[in-house]
């Protein structure tokens, strides 16, 4: 059998490993959530650009705010000038 000292050492190492595993797992989960949020934000911006382009074609350009026009100009492959 192992001595009492060895058993305590093994338990201490188990706790250390468990703590490091928890930290690594938590970090990985946060990285994945951040990545998914970034991708979702990009998809929403693309949808917004499509809606803005459709709105400017349909004559609803007065609904386009300057901030949305910047998004449209950055993401659109063929940016159109703002409709006055």
N, C-alpha and C positions, 0 to 999 in steps of 0.2 A: 504494500500500500504506500501511497504518497504521504509524506509528512504534512503536518498542519501548515507549515510555512509554504510548502509547494502548492498546496490546495488554495491558500489565500492568493498566491502569485497567479495561479491559473484563473481564479475568479476575477482578479484585478485586470488581467489581460483580456478576458472575455468582455468586461465592461468597456474597456478602452476600444476594442474592436467594434463593439456595438455602437458606441458613440460616434466613431469615425464613419461607420457605415451609414448611420442616420444623417450625418452632415453631408456625405456624398450624395445620398439619395435625395435629400431635400434640395440641394444645389441643382441636381439634374432636373428635378421636377420644375423648379423655378426657371431654369434655362429654357425648358420646353414650353412652358406657359408664356414666357417672354417672346419666344420665336413665333408661337401661334398668334399672339396678339399683334405682332408686327405684320405677319402675313394677312391677318384679318383686316388690319388698317389699310394695307395696300389694296386689297380686294375692294373695300368700301370706297377708296379713292378712285379706283378705276370705274366703279359703278357710277359714282358721282360725276365723273368726267363724261360718261356716256349720257347721263341725264342732262348735263349742262349742254352738251352738243345737240341733243335732241331739242332742248328748250330754245337754243339760239336758232336752230333751223325753223322751229315752229313759231318764232317771233316772240318768245317769252324772255328775251335777253335782259329785260329790266329786273328780272328776279336774280340775275347773276351778280353776286357781291364781288368787290375787288379781291377778297381773300380766295374765293372760289375760282376766280379767273386765273389767279396765280397757280392754283392746283391744276386747272385745266391746261394752262400753257406748259407746265412742267411735265405732265403725264401724257399729253396728247401727242401722237406721232406727227400730225400736221396741224399745229396750233393755228387757229383762226383768230384774226384781230377782234377785239371787243366790238360788239354791235352798239352803235350809238342810238 
